[in-house]
């Protein structure tokens, strides 16, 4: 019963954050709407297989800066 309750709470918090982010992204209402939407998506990340796939695809497409610099250095040395 606890895992089901955990999933329900996680989905409700994530959906609430996404809705609040959408409201904040309306022109005329000040606030970090896009940032709140992203936080809501990251809360849902462990629950949604589709979001995990998209996240790993983006992670492979845009590696961290340190990895890119190390890759360039290793190419220069060859």
VOMARNU-848897 format. One record per residue: residue in one letter; x, y, z of N, C-alpha, C in turn. Coordinates in steps of 0.2 Angstrom, whole numbers, padded with zeros to 4 digits, always signed. Layout:
N
aXYZXYZXYZ ...
//
This chain:
78
x+0004-0006+0000+0000+0000+0000+0004+0006+0000 x+0010+0006+0003+0014+0012+0004+0017+0014-0003 x+0019+0009-0008+0022+0011-0014+0016+0015-0018 x+0010+0012-0018+0005+0015-0021+0003+0023-0019 x+0004+0023-0012+0003+0030-0010+0008+0035-0012 x+0014+0032-0012+0020+0036-0014+0019+0038-0021 x+0017+0034-0025+0016+0036-0033+0011+0041-0033 x+0005+0040-0030+0000+0045-0030+0002+0052-0028 x+0006+0052-0022+0008+0058-0020+0013+0062-0025 x+0018+0057-0028+0023+0060-0032+0019+0063-0039 x+0014+0059-0041+0010+0062-0047+0007+0068-0046 x+0003+0068-0040+0000+0074-0038+0004+0080-0037 x+0010+0080-0034+0014+0085-0033+0017+0087-0040 x+0019+0083-0044+0022+0084-0051+0017+0088-0055 x+0010+0085-0055+0005+0089-0059+0004+0096-0056 x+0004+0096-0050+0002+0103-0047+0008+0108-0049 x+0014+0106-0049+0020+0110-0051+0019+0112-0058 x+0017+0107-0062+0017+0108-0069+0011+0114-0071 x+0005+0113-0067+0000+0117-0068+0002+0124-0065 x+0005+0125-0060+0007+0131-0057+0012+0134-0062 x+0017+0130-0065+0021+0133-0069+0018+0136-0076 x+0013+0132-0078+0009+0135-0084+0006+0141-0082 x+0003+0142-0076+0000+0148-0074+0005+0154-0074 x+0011+0152-0071+0016+0157-0070+0019+0159-0077 x+0018+0155-0082+0021+0157-0088+0017+0161-0093 x+0011+0163-0090+0006+0167-0094+0009+0174-0094 x+0010+0177-0099+0012+0184-0099+0008+0189-0095 x+0011+0193-0091+0008+0197-0086+0008+0194-0079 x+0009+0188-0078+0010+0185-0071+0017+0184-0070 x+0020+0188-0065+0027+0187-0064+0029+0180-0061 x+0034+0178-0063+0036+0171-0060+0040+0167-0064 x+0044+0162-0062+0048+0158-0066+0044+0152-0068 x+0040+0153-0073+0035+0147-0075+0039+0141-0078 x+0043+0143-0082+0047+0137-0086+0051+0133-0081 x+0054+0136-0076+0058+0133-0071+0054+0128-0067 x+0048+0131-0065+0043+0127-0061+0041+0121-0065 x+0039+0122-0071+0037+0116-0076+0043+0111-0076 x+0049+0113-0077+0055+0108-0077+0055+0104-0070 x+0054+0108-0065+0055+0104-0058+0049+0099-0058 x+0043+0101-0060+0038+0096-0060+0039+0090-0064 x+0043+0091-0070+0044+0085-0074+0050+0081-0071 x+0055+0084-0068+0060+0080-0064+0057+0076-0058 x+0052+0079-0055+0048+0075-0050+0045+0069-0053 x+0043+0069-0059+0039+0064-0062+0044+0059-0065 x+0051+0061-0066+0056+0057-0070+0056+0049-0067 x+0056+0048-0061+0057+0041-0059+0050+0037-0060 x+0045+0040-0061+0038+0037-0062+0037+0035-0070 x+0039+0039-0074+0037+0039-0081+0043+0036-0085 x+0041+0030-0089+0046+0027-0093+0048+0032-0099 x+0043+0035-0102+0043+0040-0107+0048+0045-0106 x+0047+0048-0100+0051+0054-0098+0059+0052-0097 x+0059+0046-0094+0066+0043-0093+0070+0042-0099 x+0066+0040-0105+0069+0039-0111+0071+0046-0114 x+0067+0050-0114+0068+0057-0116+0074+0060-0113 x+0074+0059-0106+0080+0062-0102+0087+0059-0104 x+0087+0052-0105+0093+0049-0107+0095+0051-0114 x+0090+0052-0118+0092+0054-0125+0095+0061-0125 x+0092+0066-0121+0095+0072-0120+0102+0072-0117 x+0103+0068-0112+0109+0067-0109+0115+0065-0113 x+0113+0061-0118+0118+0058-0123+0119+0063-0128 x+0114+0067-0130+0115+0072-0135+0119+0078-0133 x+0118+0080-0127+0121+0086-0124+0125+0084-0117 x+0131+0081-0118+0135+0079-0113+0137+0085-0108 x+0139+0084-0102+0142+0089-0098+0148+0093-0101 x+0149+0099-0099+0155+0102-0102+0161+0099-0101 x+0162+0096-0095+0169+0093-0093+0170+0087-0098 x+0165+0083-0100+0166+0078-0104+0168+0080-0111 x+0165+0086-0113+0166+0088-0120+0173+0091-0120 x+0175+0094-0115+0182+0097-0115+0187+0091-0115 x+0186+0086-0111+0191+0081-0110+0191+0077-0117 x+0185+0077-0121+0185+0073-0127+0190+0077-0132 x+0189+0084-0132+0193+0088-0137+0200+0087-0135 x+0202+0087-0129+0209+0087-0127+0212+0080-0129 x+0208+0075-0129+0211+0068-0131+0212+0068-0138 x+0207+0071-0142+0208+0072-0149+0214+0076-0151 x+0216+0081-0148+0221+0085-0149+0228+0082-0148 x+0228+0077-0143+0234+0074-0142+0236+0069-0147 x+0231+0066-0151+0232+0061-0155+0236+0063-0162 
//
